[in-house]
Amino acid sequence: MATIKDIAEKAGVSIATVSRVLNYDASLSVSDDTKKRIFEIAEALSYKKRSSKKSSSARIGILLWYTEKEELNDLYYMSIRLGIEQRCEQQGIQVVNFYNSIESMKQEDLQGIIAVGKFSTTQVDELSKMAEHLVFVDSNPNEDVYDAVVIDFEKATRTVLKHFIQSGHTNIGYLGGREEYKDHSAEIEEIREKTFKTYLNEANLLDESNLYIGQFTVDDGYRLMKQAIEEKGEALPTAFFAANDLIAIGALRALNEEKVDVPNRVSLIGVNDISVSKYVFPPLSTVKVHTEVMGETAVDTILERIAGRQIAKKIFITTNLMIRGSSK
């Protein structure tokens, strides 16, 4: 694992600055460009390098449903983008990035589009008119028509809850978020929250008052955990499943501030295994989502389409539970 010193040297900043950025220190005043450089270096150093480089005449666009500012607050999508870019470089593919801007793609001559994030029916229809080949990453708008690279978040959620129950936890909380499409056409179903409720209900362990919902951010993770500590007191759940690592990192900060022992009093597990999760205290237990592989697979999939494949593919990338210091 790359050290904070390694990241600092490559980023040209102090070790203290890197540590505070990776821990989402709200009191730190650095530019978004510096944060972006540190986060991208941290992600890149966690990747396994591939050596082969090929030549291709393909030109593809990467559409990210987040803005560059939003991407800084959700390294999951940054990591997928870096995986795509790395594979394109290996294959000699020209790539153009578009941040939450379908309109700006209309003037481009693209053989294919890799759409990263979640897109409404209207947005998907727009994209289908811009390029012959589409691959969606982290969503699956129409599996009979379009290729998709996705994660089985239902299975990942069940894996975490099974681990908690086998570890003796019966009072289990949830920290999550909800999203809507960027065109505000509808709210997106949150499969982790739905699975949490279903699984614990089947086990006769569901307490709906243990669910805390906000946004998928560090700040909301902090706020939601503070709320849970205040409301629950001694009845605070002994384990929390956080729907992503950013929420979990914020929750860890709140638990540390309130001097709640992690993991002896509260066990905490997140989702994604972004590079930052290794550097918080205690190191975050999480479901590892292989974002690099998601990006690489998207590129390989669109190249297959360009080469002539007609049948749509839906590709699930596996996940792994990583137990570190924040849970037993």
C-alpha positions as CSV (number, residue, x, y, z in Angstrom):
1,M,0.0,0.0,0.0
2,A,1.3,3.5,-0.9
3,T,2.1,5.6,2.1
4,I,1.0,9.2,2.8
5,K,4.7,10.1,2.2
6,D,4.6,8.6,-1.2
7,I,1.4,10.6,-2.1
8,A,2.9,13.8,-0.7
9,E,6.1,13.4,-2.7
10,K,4.2,13.0,-6.0
11,A,1.7,15.7,-5.2
12,G,4.5,18.2,-4.2
13,V,2.8,19.0,-0.8
14,S,3.5,18.3,2.8
15,I,2.6,15.0,4.5
16,A,0.4,17.0,6.9
17,T,-1.6,18.4,4.0
18,V,-2.1,15.0,2.4
19,S,-3.2,13.5,5.7
20,R,-5.8,16.3,6.3
21,V,-7.1,16.1,2.7
22,L,-7.5,12.3,2.9
23,N,-9.3,12.6,6.2
24,Y,-11.6,15.3,4.8
25,D,-10.5,17.8,7.4
26,A,-13.1,20.6,7.0
27,S,-10.9,23.2,8.6
28,L,-8.2,22.8,5.9
29,S,-8.0,25.5,3.3
30,V,-6.5,24.2,0.1
31,S,-7.7,24.6,-3.5
32,D,-9.9,22.1,-5.3
33,D,-7.0,21.6,-7.8
34,T,-4.7,20.5,-4.9
35,K,-7.4,18.2,-3.5
36,K,-8.0,16.7,-7.0
37,R,-4.3,16.1,-7.5
38,I,-3.9,14.4,-4.1
39,F,-7.0,12.2,-4.6
40,E,-6.0,11.2,-8.1
41,I,-2.5,10.3,-7.0
42,A,-3.9,8.3,-4.1
43,E,-6.2,6.3,-6.4
44,A,-3.5,5.8,-9.1
45,L,-1.0,4.5,-6.6
46,S,-3.5,1.9,-5.5
47,Y,-3.8,0.5,-9.1
48,K,-1.9,-2.4,-10.5
49,K,0.0,-1.1,-13.5
50,R,-0.5,-2.8,-16.9
51,S,2.4,-2.6,-19.2
52,S,1.1,-3.4,-22.7
53,K,0.2,-0.5,-25.0
54,K,-1.6,-0.9,-28.3
55,S,-2.7,1.4,-31.1
56,S,-6.3,2.2,-32.0
57,S,-8.1,4.7,-34.1
58,A,-11.1,4.8,-31.8
59,R,-12.3,8.1,-30.3
60,I,-14.7,7.8,-27.4
61,G,-16.3,10.1,-24.9
62,I,-16.6,9.6,-21.2
63,L,-19.8,11.2,-19.8
64,L,-19.7,11.6,-16.1
65,W,-23.0,12.4,-14.3
66,Y,-21.1,14.4,-11.7
67,T,-19.4,17.8,-12.1
68,E,-15.7,18.1,-11.4
69,K,-16.6,19.7,-8.0
70,E,-19.0,16.9,-7.1
71,E,-16.4,14.2,-8.2
72,L,-14.0,15.6,-5.5
73,N,-16.7,14.6,-3.0
74,D,-17.3,11.1,-4.3
75,L,-14.0,9.3,-5.2
76,Y,-16.0,6.3,-6.3
77,Y,-16.7,8.0,-9.7
78,M,-13.3,9.5,-9.9
79,S,-11.7,6.1,-9.5
80,I,-13.9,4.6,-12.3
81,R,-12.9,7.5,-14.6
82,L,-9.2,6.9,-13.9
83,G,-9.7,3.2,-14.7
84,I,-11.3,4.1,-18.0
85,E,-8.5,6.6,-18.9
86,Q,-5.8,4.2,-17.9
87,R,-7.2,1.5,-20.2
88,C,-7.7,4.0,-23.1
89,E,-4.1,5.0,-22.7
90,Q,-3.0,1.4,-22.9
91,Q,-5.1,0.8,-26.0
92,G,-4.1,4.0,-27.7
93,I,-7.6,5.3,-27.7
94,Q,-8.4,9.0,-27.9
95,V,-10.7,10.0,-25.1
96,V,-12.7,13.2,-24.2
97,N,-14.2,13.8,-20.8
98,F,-17.6,15.5,-20.3
99,Y,-18.7,16.4,-16.8
100,N,-22.5,16.4,-16.5
101,S,-22.9,18.0,-19.9
102,I,-24.7,16.0,-22.6
103,E,-25.2,19.1,-24.6
104,S,-21.5,19.7,-25.1
105,M,-21.1,16.2,-26.6
106,K,-23.4,17.0,-29.6
107,Q,-20.6,18.7,-31.5
108,E,-18.1,15.8,-31.1
109,D,-17.5,13.0,-33.6
110,L,-17.4,10.0,-31.3
111,Q,-17.5,6.3,-32.1
112,G,-18.8,5.5,-28.7
113,I,-19.8,6.9,-25.3
114,I,-19.0,5.4,-21.8
115,A,-21.7,6.9,-19.5
116,V,-20.6,6.8,-15.9
117,G,-23.4,7.2,-13.3
118,K,-27.1,7.2,-13.5
119,F,-29.2,8.6,-16.3
120,S,-32.9,9.1,-16.9
121,T,-34.8,7.7,-19.9
122,T,-34.8,11.1,-21.6
123,Q,-31.0,11.4,-21.1
124,V,-30.4,7.8,-22.4
125,D,-32.5,8.6,-25.5
126,E,-30.4,11.7,-26.1
127,L,-27.2,9.7,-25.8
128,S,-28.4,7.0,-28.2
129,K,-28.6,9.7,-31.0
130,M,-25.0,10.9,-30.5
131,A,-23.1,7.7,-30.9
132,E,-23.7,4.3,-32.3
133,H,-22.2,2.5,-29.3
134,L,-23.1,3.1,-25.6
135,V,-21.8,1.5,-22.4
136,F,-23.2,2.4,-19.0
137,V,-21.2,2.1,-15.9
138,D,-22.9,1.9,-12.5
139,S,-26.4,1.8,-14.0
140,N,-28.3,-0.4,-16.4
141,P,-31.0,1.6,-18.2
142,N,-32.0,-1.2,-20.7
143,E,-30.2,-4.5,-20.6
144,D,-31.8,-5.7,-23.8
145,V,-30.3,-2.8,-25.8
146,Y,-27.2,-1.4,-24.0
147,D,-24.1,-2.8,-22.5
148,A,-23.7,-2.2,-18.7
149,V,-21.0,-2.7,-16.2
150,V,-22.5,-2.9,-12.7
151,I,-22.0,-4.0,-9.1
152,D,-24.4,-6.3,-7.3
153,F,-25.1,-3.9,-4.3
154,E,-27.9,-6.2,-3.1
155,K,-25.4,-9.0,-2.6
156,A,-22.8,-6.6,-1.1
157,T,-25.4,-5.4,1.5
158,R,-26.4,-8.9,2.4
159,T,-22.7,-9.9,2.9
160,V,-22.2,-7.0,5.4
161,L,-25.4,-7.8,7.3
162,K,-24.5,-11.5,7.4
163,H,-21.1,-10.6,8.9
164,F,-22.6,-8.4,11.5
165,I,-25.2,-11.0,12.6
166,Q,-22.5,-13.8,12.7
167,S,-20.4,-11.4,14.9
168,G,-23.3,-11.3,17.4
169,H,-24.9,-7.9,16.5
170,T,-28.7,-7.7,16.8
171,N,-29.0,-3.9,17.0
172,I,-27.9,-2.7,13.6
173,G,-28.1,0.8,12.1
174,Y,-28.0,2.1,8.5
175,L,-26.5,5.4,7.3
176,G,-27.4,6.1,3.7
177,G,-28.3,8.7,1.0
178,R,-30.7,9.2,-1.8
179,E,-30.2,10.6,-5.3
180,E,-32.2,11.8,-8.2
181,Y,-31.4,12.0,-11.9
182,K,-29.6,15.2,-12.9
183,D,-32.6,16.3,-15.0
184,H,-34.8,16.0,-11.8
185,S,-37.2,13.7,-13.5
186,A,-37.3,11.1,-10.7
187,E,-35.7,9.8,-7.5
188,I,-33.4,6.8,-8.0
189,E,-34.2,3.6,-6.1
190,E,-31.5,3.0,-3.5
191,I,-30.9,-0.8,-3.5
192,R,-28.7,-0.8,-0.4
193,E,-31.4,0.8,1.7
194,K,-34.1,-1.5,0.3
195,T,-31.9,-4.6,0.8
196,F,-31.1,-3.6,4.4
197,K,-34.7,-3.4,5.3
198,T,-35.7,-6.6,3.6
199,Y,-32.8,-8.7,5.0
200,L,-33.2,-7.5,8.6
201,N,-37.0,-7.8,8.4
202,E,-36.5,-11.5,7.3
203,A,-34.2,-11.9,10.3
204,N,-36.7,-10.2,12.7
205,L,-34.0,-7.6,13.5
206,L,-35.3,-4.5,11.6
207,D,-35.8,-1.4,13.7
208,E,-36.8,1.4,11.2
209,S,-35.7,4.1,13.8
210,N,-32.1,2.9,13.2
211,L,-32.2,4.2,9.6
212,Y,-30.6,7.6,9.0
213,I,-30.9,9.0,5.5
214,G,-29.2,12.1,4.1
215,Q,-26.7,12.5,1.2
216,F,-23.7,10.5,0.1
217,T,-21.2,12.9,1.7
218,V,-18.7,13.0,4.5
219,D,-20.6,15.9,6.0
220,D,-23.9,14.0,6.1
221,G,-22.2,10.9,7.5
222,Y,-20.9,13.1,10.3
223,R,-24.3,14.8,10.8
224,L,-26.3,11.5,10.7
225,M,-24.0,9.8,13.2
226,K,-24.2,12.8,15.6
227,Q,-28.0,12.6,15.3
228,A,-28.0,8.8,16.0
229,I,-25.7,9.3,19.1
230,E,-28.0,12.1,20.5
231,E,-31.3,10.3,19.8
232,K,-30.3,6.7,20.8
233,G,-28.0,7.3,23.8
234,E,-27.3,4.0,25.4
235,A,-29.5,2.3,22.8
236,L,-27.1,3.3,20.0
237,P,-26.8,0.4,17.6
238,T,-23.7,-1.7,18.1
239,A,-23.1,-1.9,14.3
240,F,-23.7,0.5,11.4
241,F,-23.7,-0.2,7.7
242,A,-22.8,2.9,5.8
243,A,-24.0,3.0,2.1
244,N,-20.6,4.4,1.0
245,D,-17.2,5.1,2.4
246,L,-17.7,8.9,2.5
247,I,-20.7,8.5,4.8
248,A,-18.6,6.1,6.9
249,I,-15.7,8.5,7.1
250,G,-17.9,11.2,8.4
251,A,-19.5,8.8,10.9
252,L,-16.1,7.8,12.1
253,R,-15.3,11.4,12.8
254,A,-18.5,11.8,14.8
255,L,-17.8,8.7,16.8
256,N,-14.3,9.7,17.6
257,E,-15.4,13.2,18.7
258,E,-18.0,11.6,21.0
259,K,-15.4,9.2,22.3
260,V,-17.5,6.2,21.2
261,D,-15.1,3.2,21.0
262,V,-14.8,1.9,17.5
263,P,-15.0,-1.1,17.1
264,N,-15.6,-2.2,20.7
265,R,-18.7,-0.2,21.2
266,V,-19.7,0.4,17.5
267,S,-18.6,-1.5,14.5
268,L,-18.8,0.3,11.2
269,I,-18.6,-0.9,7.6
270,G,-18.8,1.2,4.4
271,V,-18.9,0.5,0.7
272,N,-16.4,1.1,-2.2
273,D,-13.0,0.9,-0.6
274,I,-11.8,4.2,-2.0
275,S,-8.1,4.8,-1.4
276,V,-8.9,7.2,1.5
277,S,-10.5,4.5,3.6
278,K,-7.1,3.0,4.4
279,Y,-5.8,6.3,5.9
280,V,-8.6,7.2,8.4
281,F,-8.5,6.2,12.0
282,P,-9.3,3.5,12.6
283,P,-8.8,2.1,9.1
284,L,-12.2,1.6,7.6
285,S,-13.8,-1.8,7.1
286,T,-15.6,-1.8,3.7
287,V,-16.9,-3.7,0.8
288,K,-14.2,-3.4,-1.9
289,V,-15.7,-2.4,-5.2
290,H,-13.1,-2.9,-8.0
291,T,-13.6,0.5,-9.7
292,E,-10.5,0.2,-11.7
293,V,-11.8,-3.1,-13.2
294,M,-15.2,-1.4,-13.8
295,G,-13.5,1.2,-15.9
296,E,-11.2,-1.2,-17.8
297,T,-14.2,-3.5,-18.5
298,A,-16.2,-0.6,-19.9
299,V,-13.4,0.2,-22.4
300,D,-13.0,-3.5,-23.4
301,T,-16.8,-3.7,-23.8
302,I,-17.1,-0.7,-26.1
303,L,-14.2,-1.9,-28.2
304,E,-16.1,-5.2,-28.7
305,R,-19.1,-3.2,-29.9
306,I,-17.0,-1.2,-32.3
307,A,-15.5,-4.5,-33.6
308,G,-19.0,-5.7,-34.5
309,R,-20.7,-7.4,-31.5
310,Q,-24.5,-7.0,-31.7
311,I,-25.8,-8.7,-28.5
312,A,-26.0,-6.6,-25.4
313,K,-24.0,-7.5,-22.3
314,K,-24.6,-6.9,-18.6
315,I,-21.4,-7.5,-16.7
316,F,-21.3,-7.8,-12.9
317,I,-18.0,-7.0,-11.2
318,T,-17.5,-8.9,-8.0
319,T,-17.0,-7.3,-4.5
320,N,-15.1,-8.4,-1.4
321,L,-15.6,-7.6,2.2
322,M,-12.5,-6.0,3.7
323,I,-12.3,-6.1,7.5
324,R,-10.0,-3.5,9.0
325,G,-9.9,-1.6,12.2
326,S,-13.5,-0.1,12.3
327,S,-15.2,-3.5,12.8
328,K,-14.7,-6.9,14.4
